[in-house]
Amino acid sequence: MSDAPKALSPTPGYLVWRLANKWRTAVDQALAPLNLTHAQYVLLASLSGMEASGGQPSQRELADHTGLEALYVSKLARALEAAGLVGRTRDTEDTRVVRLALTDEGKAAVRPAVAAVQVLLDQLLTPLGGLDDRRTEDFKRTLTQLLDTPLG
């Protein structure tokens, strides 16, 4: 019997961490020419999708949707407002609530960003057969289950 150490098998947690870092790095690189960070992209793209569904989300709703901390969403929204990409308004019924909306400039900025990230997503999912493959749907269901599992 050999005394050589067995190769360590990566844990699922390690693989999730590696994939998340690979994705974050690729998105940051793709968005750099558009002068957006990954977090700004997440806010803008999520806001765009929520608006397309007929909503004008609050900062809290956007934080819940993205998984970002509410305080961080507030900070990002203020920076994006200063850049002319997002409008922030007080809710007419509850002045503690701040509603967000893309400006025309924000709508124009989010289109190429979404297109750039879509290219990356297509590349990432190629081993699963692409966006429309059954394996990708299974992968999405598994990721959703993992995300819905409470920790701590």
C-alpha positions in Angstrom: 0.0 0.0 0.0 1.3 3.4 -0.9 2.2 6.0 1.8 1.6 8.9 -0.7 -1.1 11.3 0.5 -4.5 11.1 -1.2 -5.4 14.1 -3.3 -7.8 16.3 -1.4 -11.3 16.3 -2.9 -12.7 19.9 -3.0 -15.7 20.4 -0.8 -19.0 21.8 -2.2 -18.5 25.0 -0.2 -15.0 25.5 -1.6 -16.4 25.0 -5.2 -19.2 27.4 -4.6 -16.7 30.0 -3.2 -14.4 29.4 -6.3 -17.3 29.8 -8.7 -18.6 32.9 -7.0 -15.1 34.5 -7.2 -14.6 33.4 -10.8 -17.9 35.0 -11.7 -17.3 38.2 -9.7 -13.9 38.7 -11.3 -15.2 38.0 -14.9 -18.2 40.4 -14.4 -15.9 43.1 -12.9 -13.6 42.8 -15.9 -16.5 42.9 -18.4 -18.0 46.0 -16.7 -14.8 48.0 -16.2 -15.0 49.6 -19.7 -18.6 50.7 -18.9 -17.4 52.3 -15.6 -19.6 50.1 -13.5 -18.8 47.8 -10.6 -20.4 44.4 -10.1 -22.5 45.7 -7.2 -23.7 48.7 -9.3 -24.6 46.4 -12.1 -26.6 44.2 -9.8 -28.5 47.2 -8.6 -29.1 48.6 -12.0 -30.0 45.3 -13.7 -32.3 44.3 -10.9 -34.0 47.7 -10.9 -34.4 47.4 -14.7 -36.0 44.0 -14.4 -38.3 45.1 -11.5 -39.4 48.2 -13.5 -40.1 46.0 -16.6 -42.5 44.1 -14.4 -44.3 47.3 -13.6 -42.8 48.1 -10.2 -41.0 51.0 -8.6 -39.2 49.2 -5.8 -38.0 50.7 -2.6 -34.4 50.5 -1.5 -35.5 47.8 1.0 -37.3 45.7 -1.7 -34.2 46.0 -3.9 -32.0 44.9 -1.1 -34.2 41.9 -0.5 -34.3 41.0 -4.2 -30.5 41.3 -4.7 -29.4 39.9 -1.3 -27.3 43.0 -0.7 -27.4 44.7 2.7 -30.0 47.6 2.9 -27.3 50.1 4.0 -25.1 49.1 1.0 -28.1 49.5 -1.4 -28.7 52.9 0.0 -25.0 53.9 -0.5 -25.0 52.5 -4.0 -28.3 54.2 -4.9 -26.9 57.6 -3.7 -23.7 57.1 -5.8 -25.8 56.1 -8.8 -28.1 59.1 -8.3 -25.0 61.4 -8.2 -23.9 59.8 -11.5 -27.3 60.5 -13.0 -28.3 56.8 -13.4 -30.9 56.5 -10.7 -33.6 58.7 -9.3 -34.5 58.4 -5.6 -37.8 59.7 -4.3 -39.7 59.5 -1.0 -42.8 57.4 -1.0 -45.9 59.5 -0.9 -47.6 57.3 1.7 -44.6 56.5 3.9 -41.8 59.1 3.8 -39.4 56.7 5.5 -39.5 54.6 2.2 -37.2 55.6 -0.6 -38.3 54.5 -4.1 -35.8 54.0 -6.9 -36.2 54.4 -10.7 -33.7 54.3 -13.6 -33.2 57.6 -15.3 -33.0 57.7 -19.1 -29.2 57.7 -18.7 -29.5 54.7 -16.4 -31.6 52.8 -18.9 -29.0 53.6 -21.6 -26.2 52.4 -19.3 -27.8 49.2 -18.2 -28.4 47.8 -21.8 -24.7 47.3 -22.7 -24.0 46.1 -19.2 -26.7 43.4 -19.4 -25.4 42.4 -22.8 -21.9 42.0 -21.6 -22.9 39.9 -18.6 -25.2 37.8 -20.9 -22.1 36.9 -22.9 -20.4 35.7 -19.7 -23.4 33.8 -18.7 -23.5 32.0 -22.0 -19.9 31.1 -21.6 -20.4 29.9 -18.0 -23.3 27.7 -18.9 -21.8 26.1 -22.1 -20.7 22.9 -20.2 -24.4 22.5 -19.1 -25.6 22.9 -22.7 -26.4 26.6 -22.6 -29.3 28.7 -21.2 -32.1 26.6 -22.6 -30.8 23.1 -21.7 -32.5 21.0 -19.1 -29.3 20.7 -17.1 -29.2 24.5 -16.7 -32.8 24.4 -15.4 -31.7 21.7 -12.9 -28.7 23.8 -11.9 -30.9 26.8 -11.3 -33.3 24.8 -9.2 -30.4 23.4 -7.1 -28.9 26.9 -6.7 -32.3 28.2 -5.6 -32.7 25.5 -3.1 -29.3 26.2 -1.7 -30.0 29.9 -1.5 -33.3 29.3 0.2 -31.7 27.1 2.9 -31.3 29.1 6.1 -27.9 29.2 7.7 -26.8 30.1 11.2 
